[in-house]
Each structure stands twice: as structure tokens, then as C-alpha cells.
Amino acid sequence: MKEIIQWLIQLEKIAGELYDGASRQFTNDKKLSLFLRDLAEDEGWHYHIMGSAAEYLRKTSGIKSDLTLDSTTKEKIEYPFRRNQEMLSAGTLTKESIINGIVDTEYSEWNHIFIYIVNTLNQQGREFMYVASKMQNHIEEITEFLKSLPRPNVYLDKICSLPEIWQRKLLIIENYEPIKILLKSLLEDFGTIETVSNGKDALAKVNNSHYDVILSDIDMPSMNGIDFCKEAMKGNPSIISRIIYCSSAHNEEYMQFIKNNNMRLVVKPFNISDIRKIVREVLVHTD
């Protein structure tokens, strides 16, 4: 597995450099340029994660790979990058070539190998569950861009056949059963829904799993939603960006905490469209 990860590290570096250079070449097409810049940032993040995976394996024994890489597979995956890098250096890179290259590589064994590594490490802890979640966003961002092109079906048949890396998970923290059932039914199409009735039970959940969105009431028995957030942040500070409060509470201290931390709040009685919209925003924008 170490050899595969080292190869992925090298490939992520090459991809990031290509996308960054192409972004600067196509500044006359703002949409494409921004898309390529975002991809370059994604590949930089993937590079960092594979570095973390290499370090994790260095410290951990007993994780073995059932996969080896042959030269034919490597050549197939690397070729679109080399071809487009050569054209970029020569000033002959076209929009069609870079987009085809993106589709060819994201659809290739490169993506499947990355998924394999992520899913293997995903069994080891929350750090790599988060990786799987973010990788799923990466694929969906590419899909959304391809949909916006004049002839999207040329590309989408390939990209949409990619296996799902991460099944999104949402946690609803609500002690009033009818509202809990309603929220679960409203949000089921966003991913797998888990529910608890108080912050204490929710804390046990987030300490053992990754949730893409946490929708929480504030006034609850055992532990309220604000104290839940404070405790959860001790082990995972970034969790605050994935918490949405849905509450009728108007306690000044609670409201000040939400304001100071720039958190999202939906006030009860809530609008169904508002709940779905804000959940969708968190899924799209949360790192």
C-alpha cells in the first residue's frame, strides 16, 4: 500500500500543477478558469491527505493492500496529464483537451485506486471518513460543471458512472418526536439520517462517526444544543461549520453564542423550503 500511496502523491502533485497552469491560461473564460483553480486546490488537498495516509501507515502496522499497480495501468492514467502538460507548455492546450483530460482521469482507475485507499483507511477512524465525504463533493462539483457545458451528455455518461465514495450522513438532534419524524422525512433524500433526542446522545454519535450536517434543537434534556456544540468542538473544532440550529429558543446567551460563531439558525416555526435550502448550502460549502 505504501508504494501505491507514494504514486498517488506524485500524481496529485502533477494534476494540481496542470490545473493551476491551465486556470491561468484560460483567464478569458472565467467559469472554466475558476473551475480549474478549484480543481487545483482540491488536488493540493488530496496531495496533503495522501501524505497523511503515508504517515499513518508508517505509524500503524497490520494494514495490508490486496492491490498492486502494473505499468500499463500507470501509463494509462498518467498519459492524459503528460499530454495536456506538454500542450500547456507549448501554448497549444485547448478547452476541449483539458475537459476531456479531466473526464478521462476522473473516470479512470486513478479515481478507483484513490477510493480504494480512502475506503481502506476509512475503516480506521473519523479522519478518513471526512476524506471520503470531501472526495464525494469533489466528484459532484465536477459533475455540476459538466452539466453546465453545451453538450453535457458527452461527458456525463462517464462521470456519473463513478462509484459513490461516501454516503452522506445527517444527524438530527430533537427531543420533540413529531418534529424529529418530520425533519427526517424532509431530509432523507440528502443522505442517511440518524436521530437522537438530546445533546449527550449526540456527542456520543459525533465522537465515533462523521456527519456532513448536524441539525440541532437548543432546549433539550440532559444536554442542550449549545453545550453539545462546545463539547463536540473540543475534539473536532471544524464541526461548528456543519451545525444548523433549528429552535424557538430566544435565550440571550444562546443567541450571542450563535452570533459570535457565525452559525446558522432556523427559527421555529420554520419553513420547509428554508430547512432544505440551508442543509443544501452546508453540504455544498462545508470543508
N, C-alpha and C positions, 0 to 999 in steps of 0.2 A: 504493500500500500504506500510506503514511503516514496518509492520511485514514481508511482502514479501521481501523487500529490506534488512532487517536485516538477514533473512535467506540466501539470495544471498551473502551477505557479508561473512557470515560464510562458505558458500560453496566455494566461490572463494579462501578463505584462505586455506581450505583443499586441493583444487585442486592444488594451487600453491606449497604447501609443498610436495604433492605427485610427481608432475612433476619434482621439483627440486631434490628430493631424487632419483627418477628414472634416471634422467640425470647423476647423479654421479655414479649410479650403472652400467650403460651401456656405460662407457667411452671407452670400447673396440670396440664399434660401433659408430664411430664419427658422422655419419649422424644422427642416432637416438638420440644420446646424445645432439647434438646441437638443434635438433628439440624440444626435451623435455625441454631444457633450455629456448628456445624461448617461448614455451607454458607457462612455469613457470613465465616468465616476463610478458606475456600477462595477466595471471590470477592476477598477482600483480597489473597490471594497472586496470583490471576490479574491483578488490577489492577497489582500490582508487576511481574509478568512482562511485561505489555504495555508498561509503562513502559520496561523493559529493552529490549524489542523496538524501541520508538521510538528509544531512544538508539543501539541497534545500527545501525539504518538510517541514523541521522544521520551515523555514522562510516564507513558502508560504502556503496560505490557498486556499481551493476550489478545490484541486486535489484529486479526489477520485478514488478508484480502483473498477473495476467491477469483480475482480478475488479474490478468496480465495484459500488457499492451504490445501489439505487434507493430512492425514498421509500416505495414500497409495502412493500418488504421490511423497511425500518427500522420502519415503523409496525406491521407485524405482530409484530415481535419486541418492540418497546417497550411495546405495549399492555398485556400481562398485568402488567408491572411497574407501570405507571401506575395501572391499575385496582386492584391489590392495595395499592399505597401509599395511594391515596385512601381505601380501606376501613380500612386500618390507622390512618390519621389520624382517621377518623370513629369508630373503635372498633367497626366492624362486620365486620372481617376474620374469616372462618371458616376452620376447619382444612381443609375441603374446597376452598375457594378457593385457599389458599396451596399446597396439594399439587397441585391442577390447574395452577396457575401454574408450579410447578417443572417439571412434566412437559411442559407446553406450550413452555416456553422451552428446556429442555434438549434437546427433540426438534426445536426449530425451527432455522431457518437460522443462528441465533446460534451454536449449537454447531458447525455445519458450517464456518462462517466462522472460528471460533477454531481449529478443526482445520486448516483451510487455512493459516492464518498459522503455526501451530506446525510443520506439516509442511514448509512452505517454509523456515522458519528451521532446521528440524531437519537440513536438508542442509548447514548452515553449520558446525555444531560441537556438542560434547558438552553445552553449556549448554542447548540447546534439545531435545536428546534427553531430558534429565532432565525438562524441562517436559512432553513428551509422555507420559512414564511416569507422572508425577503426575496429569496430566489423566485418564488411564485409570483411576487409582484413584478419582478424583472421580466418574466415571460409575458405577463399581462400587459405591461407597458409597451412591449414590442408589438403585441397583437393589436392594441389600440392604435398605434401609429400606422400599422399596415392597413387597418380598416379605413384610415383616412386618405389612402392613396387612390388615384383614379381607377386602377384596376386591382382592387384588393384581393379578389379571389385567386389571382395568380400566386399569391404568397400564402394566403390564409389556410389553404388546404394542408400545407406542410406544417406551419407553426401551430395550428390548432390541434394537431395530432400528437403534440408533445405530451408526455405523461404528466399528470399533476404531481408537483413536488410536495406540496403541503396542503392539507385540508384545513381551511381556516377554522379557527375556534373562537367562539364568543362566550363570555361569561356574564350572566345576568344575576345581579345581587338585589333581591327584592323580597321583602317579607310578607307582602300582601299577595296572596295566591292568585286572585283573578288577574291582577296586573302582570304578575310573573308569567302566567299562561299566555296572556295577550302578547306580551313582548316576545316571547319565544316563538309564537306563531307568525308574528310580523317580520321576524329577522331570520327565519330558517333558511331562506334562500341565500343568505350571506355565508353560511358555513354551519359547522356543528355547534349546537347550542348546549351549554351546561348551565344549571341554575343552582343557586344557594339562597338561604334566607337571611344571612347576616354576614358582617364583615369578618368575623372569626373563621367561619367556614370557608369564606372566600380566600382568606390569607393562606389557609392550608392548600387550597387549589393552586394559587399562583406560585407558591413555593415549590411546586412539583411539576408544573407544566407552563407552557407559553400560550397566552391568549392574545389574539390580534385586536380584540376590542373587549373592554370591560364596562358594562352598563350598570351603574350602581345607584340605588336609593341612598339617602343620607341618614335619616332617622330609622334605626333598626335596633333590635335587641342584641345583646352580647357584645357587639362592636359596631359602631356607626360607620358610615361610608368615609368620613374624613379620617378617622383613626385607622381604618383599614388602609387607606392610601399612604398615610405616614409610615405605617409598619411595613407595607409592601415595598416602599421606596428604600428602606434600609438594605434590602438585599438586591434591589433592582431599580435604581433611580429613574431609568427611562420609562418605567411603567406608567408614570404620570401622564405621558402623552397619549396613552391608549385608554384612559379612563374617561367616561362620559357620565356625568351625574344627571339623574332623572328624578326630580324630587319637588315636593311642595314646601320643603323646609325653608324658612327665611331667617334662621339664626344669623345674627350679625357676624359672629366669629366664623361660622361656616362659609358665609358669603365672602368674607375677607380672604380666607384661605384659597378659595376658588379663584378669586380675582388676582391675588398675589402670584399664583402659579399659572395664570393664563389658561385655566382649564375650561372644558366645555360643560355647559349646563343647559338642560332642557327642563323647563318648569312645568310641573303638573298643575292643571290638566294639560296634557301635551297633544300635539297634532301628529297624526300617523306619518304624514309626509316629512315632517321635521325630524322625527326619530330616524327614519330610513336615510334621509339626506345626511345627517351628521355621522351616522355609522359608516356610510359610504365614504365620507370625507376622511375619517380616521383610517379606514382600510387603505385608501389611496396614498395618504400623505405621511403616515407614521413610519418612522425608521425603525 
